[in-house]
Amino acid sequence: MRPLHAGAARVKLDPPVGLAMIGYGNRVGPATGVHDDLAANALVLEDGGAKVAIAGVDVLAIGIRIADDIRERVAADTGIPADSILICATHTHSAPAFNIFATPRAAAIPAAGRDLGWERALPGKIASAIIQAHERLEPAMLRAASARFTFGINRRLMRPDRQIQLAANRSGPADAEVIALGAYRPDGSPVAFLMNYPCHGVVLCEDNLLYSRDWPGFAMDEIESAAGSGAGPRPISIFLQGATGNIDPRSRGNFDVAEKYGRAMGRGAFDALEHAPPIGYAGIGEVKIAARKIPLRLKLKDLGADLAIARDCAAQTQASLDNHRGGDGYQLKRLRDHHAQSLSALSALEALEEQNRRDRRVDMARRELATALTVITIGNLAIVGVPGELFVELGLAIKANPYFDQTFVVGYCNDLIGYIPTRAAYAEGGYEVDTARIAAGSGETIVDTALSALAAMRA
């Protein structure tokens, strides 16, 4: 078997200042500048017979049509099979707004707060990072390690009235482990680092108007700078967001907070890798690489009963307004508020149903959504690419598999199907459940599918 080879590259995304920003519905304005550069960071690995590529992109999310476009471009240029390529969003909420589900056509009408030319160029920039990484393949060895890191905290807090609110739940499940992979030249200088940890990129809040990678950016900066300025070029670091559907930072607010915790993670990952044994080139044993794409068909939530209730509520509150004869005082304001709440609830449900009708992945007759997992194995390490926002309990279940020493569970990978809660969470409700498109049990189906794939790939 040919010795392992690795190559890495970074391509800046360079969104124009002045675009609308994504991630918060109540953002206070468009982007006014750049705090730190958004980029596509890529690693390509080759074992002599198989090649895989992993890209981390500093955007909120990337839908399947754009991801497939990128993967097809890369496959045509490099020969890396499209099913062996992971396009993973870091899920920063300080990135520009764009259509994450489709690249605008040349004849598309410009939209306020967006730059359609930049959006059309985006897939090419991401593909270019992977293509450049492939061009830089060189002999390498690997190290894999994990370190304790407890920045993420569960964000589903149950109130006394049994309602779930988005607030820190210090007794709720979270993940306390960052997993890292390093690729090194024979002289020991690093080519690239992968880091995987679940925590939303939301240290920076609605008042931030600067493009930024949020706290993962500081983690990437720290691990690169910790490697020093020895032989070879500066290494490329890639952050792979984890099962972060119900996990937020335990501290939020500004860049100081983002830097403090991001650098702590980067340093912890670097130190753990320094003490890990090498594998591959001039190391211990050989590294075999493999990849599989596993199709998924997930049931959609049944919205029929909820829509009927919401329509009845809207009709009732409208009737109360129509029948009001008590003047323009507080009672009128109260009735208007009631009706506005009814219309808001109805609108949210109708939007979900319309999204299903317009989605090419959805079979409305069967009420199923088609997507896929992508699983890559690198020796005794596995990467499970999940197409959405997986709850941390589900991610921990995949990580606990007995087949691989370390398992990266990567969210926002090659598609975006929205939140993927646990079955138990559906009974509790809350924001993630209310906005989820898939039915209860879908998350457990994903876990079972991932575990079956890992078992088969270990055999």
C-alpha positions as CSV (number, residue, x, y, z in Angstrom):
1,M,0.0,0.0,0.0
2,R,1.3,3.5,-0.9
3,P,2.1,5.7,2.1
4,L,-0.7,8.0,3.2
5,H,-0.8,11.4,1.5
6,A,-2.4,14.6,2.7
7,G,-3.0,18.0,1.2
8,A,-4.7,21.1,2.5
9,A,-5.8,24.6,1.3
10,R,-7.8,27.6,2.2
11,V,-9.8,30.0,0.0
12,K,-11.3,33.1,1.3
13,L,-15.0,33.7,0.6
14,D,-14.8,37.5,0.6
15,P,-18.4,38.5,0.9
16,P,-19.0,42.2,0.1
17,V,-19.6,44.5,3.1
18,G,-23.2,45.7,3.2
19,L,-25.0,42.4,2.8
20,A,-27.8,41.2,5.1
21,M,-26.6,38.8,7.7
22,I,-28.1,35.4,8.5
23,G,-28.8,33.6,11.7
24,Y,-31.0,35.9,13.6
25,G,-34.4,37.1,12.6
26,N,-34.1,40.3,14.5
27,R,-30.6,41.4,13.3
28,V,-30.3,45.2,13.7
29,G,-28.8,45.9,10.3
30,P,-26.6,44.8,7.4
31,A,-22.9,43.9,7.7
32,T,-20.7,47.0,8.3
33,G,-17.3,45.3,8.1
34,V,-15.1,42.2,8.5
35,H,-13.8,41.1,11.9
36,D,-12.1,37.9,10.6
37,D,-12.1,36.4,7.1
38,L,-14.7,33.8,6.2
39,A,-13.1,30.9,4.3
40,A,-13.4,27.4,2.9
41,N,-10.8,25.2,4.5
42,A,-10.1,21.8,2.9
43,L,-8.2,18.6,3.6
44,V,-7.7,15.7,1.1
45,L,-6.4,12.3,2.2
46,E,-5.2,9.5,0.0
47,D,-4.1,6.0,1.0
48,G,-2.9,5.0,-2.5
49,G,-6.2,3.6,-3.6
50,A,-8.9,5.7,-2.1
51,K,-9.2,9.5,-1.7
52,V,-11.5,11.5,0.5
53,A,-12.0,15.3,0.9
54,I,-13.4,17.2,3.9
55,A,-14.2,20.9,3.6
56,G,-15.3,23.2,6.5
57,V,-17.0,26.4,5.2
58,D,-17.6,29.5,7.3
59,V,-21.3,29.9,6.5
60,L,-24.6,29.1,8.3
61,A,-25.4,26.1,6.1
62,I,-25.3,24.7,2.6
63,G,-28.2,22.8,1.0
64,I,-27.9,19.7,-1.0
65,R,-28.1,21.3,-4.5
66,I,-25.2,23.6,-3.8
67,A,-23.2,20.8,-2.1
68,D,-23.8,18.4,-5.0
69,D,-22.7,21.1,-7.4
70,I,-19.4,21.5,-5.5
71,R,-18.8,17.8,-5.2
72,E,-19.4,17.3,-8.9
73,R,-17.0,20.0,-9.8
74,V,-14.3,18.5,-7.5
75,A,-14.9,15.0,-8.8
76,A,-14.5,16.1,-12.4
77,D,-11.3,17.9,-11.7
78,T,-9.6,15.5,-9.2
79,G,-11.2,12.1,-9.6
80,I,-12.2,12.1,-6.0
81,P,-15.6,10.3,-6.0
82,A,-18.4,12.8,-5.2
83,D,-19.7,10.4,-2.5
84,S,-16.3,10.7,-0.8
85,I,-16.5,14.5,-0.3
86,L,-17.9,16.2,2.7
87,I,-19.0,19.9,2.4
88,C,-19.6,21.0,6.0
89,A,-20.8,24.4,7.2
90,T,-19.3,25.7,10.5
91,H,-22.7,27.2,11.2
92,T,-21.5,30.7,12.2
93,H,-24.4,33.1,12.7
94,S,-22.1,36.0,11.7
95,A,-22.1,35.2,7.9
96,P,-23.9,36.8,5.0
97,A,-27.4,35.9,4.0
98,F,-27.8,33.9,0.8
99,N,-30.0,31.2,-0.7
100,I,-28.5,28.1,1.0
101,F,-30.7,25.8,-1.1
102,A,-30.0,26.9,-4.6
103,T,-27.4,29.1,-6.5
104,P,-29.2,32.0,-8.2
105,R,-29.5,31.8,-12.0
106,A,-28.0,34.5,-14.2
107,A,-31.5,35.9,-14.9
108,A,-32.5,36.1,-11.2
109,I,-33.8,39.4,-10.0
110,P,-31.5,41.0,-7.4
111,A,-32.7,40.8,-3.9
112,A,-32.3,43.5,-1.2
113,G,-29.4,42.8,1.0
114,R,-27.9,40.1,-1.2
115,D,-25.2,40.0,-3.9
116,L,-26.2,37.4,-6.4
117,G,-22.9,37.5,-8.2
118,W,-21.1,36.6,-5.0
119,E,-23.6,33.8,-4.4
120,R,-23.0,32.4,-7.9
121,A,-19.3,32.5,-7.3
122,L,-19.5,30.7,-3.9
123,P,-19.6,27.1,-5.1
124,G,-16.6,27.6,-7.2
125,K,-14.6,29.1,-4.3
126,I,-15.4,26.1,-2.1
127,A,-14.6,23.7,-4.9
128,S,-11.3,25.5,-5.5
129,A,-10.2,24.9,-1.9
130,I,-10.6,21.2,-2.3
131,I,-9.0,21.2,-5.7
132,Q,-6.0,23.1,-4.4
133,A,-5.7,20.7,-1.5
134,H,-5.6,17.8,-3.9
135,E,-2.9,19.4,-5.9
136,R,-0.8,19.7,-2.7
137,L,-0.9,16.0,-1.7
138,E,2.4,14.9,-0.1
139,P,3.5,12.0,2.1
140,A,2.0,12.3,5.6
141,M,1.3,10.6,8.9
142,L,-1.7,11.2,11.2
143,R,-2.4,11.6,14.9
144,A,-5.8,11.5,16.5
145,A,-6.7,12.6,20.0
146,S,-9.4,14.0,22.2
147,A,-9.4,16.6,25.0
148,R,-11.9,17.7,27.6
149,F,-13.8,20.9,26.6
150,T,-17.0,22.1,28.2
151,F,-18.0,25.3,26.4
152,G,-21.3,23.9,25.1
153,I,-24.4,23.9,27.3
154,N,-27.8,22.4,26.8
155,R,-30.3,25.2,25.8
156,R,-33.6,23.5,26.5
157,L,-34.9,24.6,29.9
158,M,-38.2,23.4,31.1
159,R,-40.3,26.0,33.0
160,P,-42.7,25.1,35.8
161,D,-45.6,25.2,33.3
162,R,-43.8,22.4,31.4
163,Q,-43.0,24.7,28.5
164,I,-39.5,24.6,26.9
165,Q,-37.6,27.9,26.6
166,L,-34.3,28.6,24.9
167,A,-32.1,29.1,28.0
168,A,-29.2,27.5,29.6
169,N,-30.1,24.1,31.2
170,R,-27.0,23.2,33.3
171,S,-28.4,19.8,34.1
172,G,-29.2,18.9,30.5
173,P,-27.0,16.7,28.3
174,A,-24.0,18.2,26.6
175,D,-20.7,16.9,25.1
176,A,-17.5,17.5,27.0
177,E,-15.0,16.3,24.3
178,V,-13.3,17.9,21.4
179,I,-11.9,15.4,19.0
180,A,-8.9,16.3,16.7
181,L,-7.0,14.8,13.8
182,G,-3.7,16.1,12.7
183,A,-1.9,15.4,9.4
184,Y,1.9,15.8,9.5
185,R,4.8,15.6,7.1
186,P,7.6,13.1,7.7
187,D,9.7,15.9,9.4
188,G,6.8,16.4,11.9
189,S,5.6,19.7,10.6
190,P,1.8,19.9,10.4
191,V,-0.2,19.9,7.1
192,A,-3.6,20.3,8.6
193,F,-5.8,19.9,11.7
194,L,-9.4,18.8,12.0
195,M,-11.4,19.7,15.1
196,N,-14.9,18.5,15.9
197,Y,-17.1,19.8,18.8
198,P,-20.8,20.6,19.1
199,C,-21.7,24.2,20.0
200,H,-23.7,26.7,18.0
201,G,-21.6,29.6,16.6
202,V,-23.6,32.2,18.5
203,V,-21.3,33.8,21.0
204,L,-21.8,36.9,18.8
205,C,-25.4,38.1,19.0
206,E,-27.9,40.1,17.0
207,D,-26.0,43.4,17.6
208,N,-22.8,42.1,15.9
209,L,-22.6,43.5,12.3
210,L,-19.1,42.2,11.4
211,Y,-18.5,39.1,9.4
212,S,-16.9,36.5,11.7
213,R,-16.3,32.8,12.2
214,D,-17.4,33.3,15.8
215,W,-15.7,31.2,18.5
216,P,-14.6,28.4,16.1
217,G,-12.5,30.9,14.2
218,F,-10.3,31.6,17.3
219,A,-10.0,27.8,17.8
220,M,-8.6,27.5,14.3
221,D,-6.3,30.5,14.8
222,E,-4.9,29.1,18.0
223,I,-4.1,25.6,16.8
224,E,-2.4,27.0,13.7
225,S,-0.3,29.5,15.8
226,A,0.5,26.8,18.4
227,A,2.1,24.8,15.6
228,G,4.7,27.5,15.3
229,S,6.6,28.7,12.2
230,G,8.8,25.7,11.6
231,A,9.5,23.9,8.4
232,G,6.8,24.1,5.8
233,P,3.9,26.5,5.3
234,R,1.5,27.4,8.0
235,P,-1.0,24.5,8.6
236,I,-4.6,24.7,7.6
237,S,-7.2,24.1,10.3
238,I,-10.7,22.9,9.7
239,F,-13.5,23.2,12.2
240,L,-16.3,20.6,11.9
241,Q,-19.4,21.5,13.8
242,G,-20.9,18.6,15.8
243,A,-24.4,17.5,17.0
244,T,-25.3,21.0,18.1
245,G,-29.1,21.1,17.6
246,N,-29.7,21.8,21.3
247,I,-26.4,23.2,22.4
248,D,-25.4,26.8,22.8
249,P,-22.3,28.5,24.3
250,R,-22.4,28.8,28.0
251,S,-21.1,32.4,27.7
252,R,-22.1,34.8,25.0
253,G,-21.9,38.5,24.0
254,N,-18.8,39.7,22.4
255,F,-15.5,38.9,20.7
256,D,-13.6,38.7,24.0
257,V,-15.7,35.8,25.0
258,A,-15.4,34.1,21.6
259,E,-11.6,34.5,21.7
260,K,-11.3,33.2,25.3
261,Y,-13.1,29.9,24.7
262,G,-12.1,29.4,21.1
263,R,-8.4,29.7,21.9
264,A,-8.9,27.3,24.9
265,M,-10.3,24.7,22.5
266,G,-7.6,25.1,19.9
267,R,-4.8,24.9,22.6
268,G,-6.4,21.8,24.2
269,A,-6.7,20.0,20.8
270,F,-3.1,20.9,19.9
271,D,-1.7,19.7,23.2
272,A,-3.6,16.4,23.0
273,L,-2.3,15.7,19.5
274,E,1.2,16.4,20.6
275,H,1.0,13.4,22.9
276,A,-0.8,11.1,20.5
277,P,1.2,8.3,18.7
278,P,1.7,8.7,14.9
279,I,0.0,6.4,12.5
280,G,0.6,5.9,8.8
281,Y,3.8,7.2,7.1
282,A,6.8,6.2,9.3
283,G,4.3,5.6,12.1
284,I,2.5,2.7,13.5
285,G,0.7,0.6,10.9
286,E,-1.1,1.6,7.8
287,V,-4.1,3.8,7.4
288,K,-6.9,2.6,5.2
289,I,-9.5,5.1,3.9
290,A,-13.0,4.4,2.9
291,A,-16.3,6.3,2.3
292,R,-19.9,5.4,1.9
293,K,-23.1,7.4,1.2
294,I,-26.1,6.0,2.9
295,P,-29.5,7.2,1.5
296,L,-32.2,8.1,4.1
297,R,-35.9,8.5,3.7
298,L,-37.4,10.3,6.7
299,K,-41.0,10.8,7.5
300,L,-42.3,14.4,7.6
301,K,-44.2,15.6,10.6
302,D,-48.0,15.4,10.2
303,L,-49.1,19.0,10.3
304,G,-52.8,18.3,9.5
305,A,-54.2,18.4,13.0
306,D,-52.0,21.4,14.0
307,L,-53.1,23.3,10.9
308,A,-56.7,22.7,11.6
309,I,-56.4,24.0,15.1
310,A,-54.4,27.0,14.0
311,R,-57.0,27.9,11.3
312,D,-59.8,27.6,13.9
313,C,-57.9,29.8,16.3
314,A,-57.4,32.4,13.7
315,A,-61.1,32.3,12.7
316,Q,-62.2,32.6,16.4
317,T,-59.9,35.5,17.2
318,Q,-61.0,37.3,13.9
319,A,-64.7,36.8,15.0
320,S,-64.0,38.2,18.4
321,L,-62.5,41.3,16.7
322,D,-65.4,41.6,14.3
323,N,-67.9,41.4,17.1
324,H,-66.2,43.9,19.4
325,R,-68.4,46.8,20.5
326,G,-66.5,48.1,23.4
327,G,-64.7,51.0,21.9
328,D,-60.9,51.4,21.3
329,G,-59.6,50.8,24.8
330,Y,-57.6,48.0,26.3
331,Q,-60.0,45.3,25.3
332,L,-59.6,46.1,21.6
333,K,-55.8,46.0,22.0
334,R,-56.1,42.7,23.8
335,L,-58.2,41.2,20.9
336,R,-55.8,42.5,18.3
337,D,-52.9,40.9,20.2
338,H,-54.8,37.6,20.4
339,H,-55.5,37.6,16.7
340,A,-51.9,38.5,15.8
341,Q,-50.7,35.6,17.9
342,S,-53.1,33.3,16.1
343,L,-52.0,34.5,12.7
344,S,-48.3,34.1,13.6
345,A,-48.8,30.5,14.7
346,L,-50.8,29.7,11.5
347,S,-48.3,31.4,9.3
348,A,-45.4,29.3,10.8
349,L,-47.3,26.1,10.1
350,E,-48.3,27.1,6.6
351,A,-44.7,28.1,5.9
352,L,-43.5,24.6,6.9
353,E,-46.0,22.9,4.7
354,E,-45.2,25.2,1.8
355,Q,-41.5,24.4,2.3
356,N,-42.4,20.7,2.0
357,R,-44.4,21.2,-1.2
358,R,-41.6,23.1,-2.9
359,D,-38.8,20.9,-1.8
360,R,-37.5,18.6,-4.6
361,R,-36.4,16.1,-2.0
362,V,-39.9,15.6,-0.6
363,D,-42.4,13.0,-1.8
364,M,-45.7,14.6,-0.7
365,A,-47.7,11.5,-1.4
366,R,-45.6,9.4,1.0
367,R,-44.8,12.5,3.1
368,E,-41.1,11.5,3.1
369,L,-37.9,13.6,2.7
370,A,-34.9,12.0,0.9
371,T,-31.4,12.9,2.1
372,A,-28.3,10.9,3.0
373,L,-25.5,10.3,5.6
374,T,-21.9,10.3,4.4
375,V,-19.5,8.2,6.4
376,I,-15.7,8.4,6.0
377,T,-13.3,6.1,7.9
378,I,-9.6,6.8,8.3
379,G,-8.0,3.9,10.0
380,N,-9.5,3.7,13.5
381,L,-11.2,7.1,13.1
382,A,-14.7,7.6,11.6
383,I,-16.5,10.8,10.4
384,V,-20.3,10.6,10.2
385,G,-21.7,13.5,8.2
386,V,-25.2,14.3,9.2
387,P,-27.4,16.6,7.0
388,G,-28.8,18.8,9.7
389,E,-28.9,20.0,13.3
390,L,-28.7,16.8,15.3
391,F,-29.5,16.8,19.0
392,V,-26.5,16.1,21.2
393,E,-28.0,13.0,22.8
394,L,-28.1,11.4,19.3
395,G,-24.6,12.5,18.5
396,L,-23.3,11.0,21.7
397,A,-25.0,7.7,20.8
398,I,-23.1,7.6,17.5
399,K,-19.8,8.6,19.2
400,A,-20.3,5.7,21.7
401,N,-20.1,3.1,18.9
402,P,-17.7,0.2,19.7
403,Y,-16.3,0.0,16.2
404,F,-13.9,3.0,16.0
405,D,-11.6,4.6,18.5
406,Q,-12.8,8.1,17.7
407,T,-15.9,9.2,15.8
408,F,-16.5,12.7,14.6
409,V,-20.2,13.4,14.4
410,V,-20.5,16.3,11.9
411,G,-23.6,18.4,11.4
412,Y,-24.6,20.6,8.5
413,C,-22.9,18.2,6.1
414,N,-23.8,18.0,2.4
415,D,-27.4,19.1,3.1
416,L,-29.7,20.9,5.5
417,I,-32.9,19.3,6.6
418,G,-33.3,21.4,9.8
419,Y,-33.5,20.3,13.4
420,I,-33.2,16.6,14.2
421,P,-34.6,16.2,17.8
422,T,-34.8,13.1,20.0
423,R,-38.1,11.3,20.2
424,A,-38.4,12.4,23.8
425,A,-38.0,16.1,22.8
426,Y,-41.1,15.9,20.5
427,A,-43.2,15.1,23.6
428,E,-41.8,18.2,25.3
429,G,-42.1,20.7,22.4
430,G,-40.0,23.8,22.1
431,Y,-38.4,25.8,19.4
432,E,-36.4,23.0,17.7
433,V,-39.4,20.7,17.7
434,D,-41.8,23.4,16.5
435,T,-39.6,24.2,13.5
436,A,-38.5,20.7,12.7
437,R,-39.8,19.2,9.4
438,I,-39.2,15.6,10.2
439,A,-41.3,13.3,12.3
440,A,-40.5,12.0,15.8
441,G,-38.2,9.0,15.6
442,S,-36.2,10.3,12.6
443,G,-33.2,11.1,14.9
444,E,-33.1,7.6,16.2
445,T,-33.4,6.3,12.6
446,I,-30.3,8.3,11.8
447,V,-28.4,6.9,14.8
448,D,-29.3,3.3,13.8
449,T,-28.3,3.9,10.2
450,A,-25.0,5.4,11.2
451,L,-24.2,2.5,13.7
452,S,-25.0,-0.1,11.0
453,A,-22.8,1.7,8.5
454,L,-19.9,1.9,11.0
455,A,-20.2,-1.8,11.9
456,A,-20.2,-2.7,8.2
457,M,-17.2,-0.5,7.5
458,R,-15.2,-1.9,10.4
459,A,-15.7,-5.5,9.3
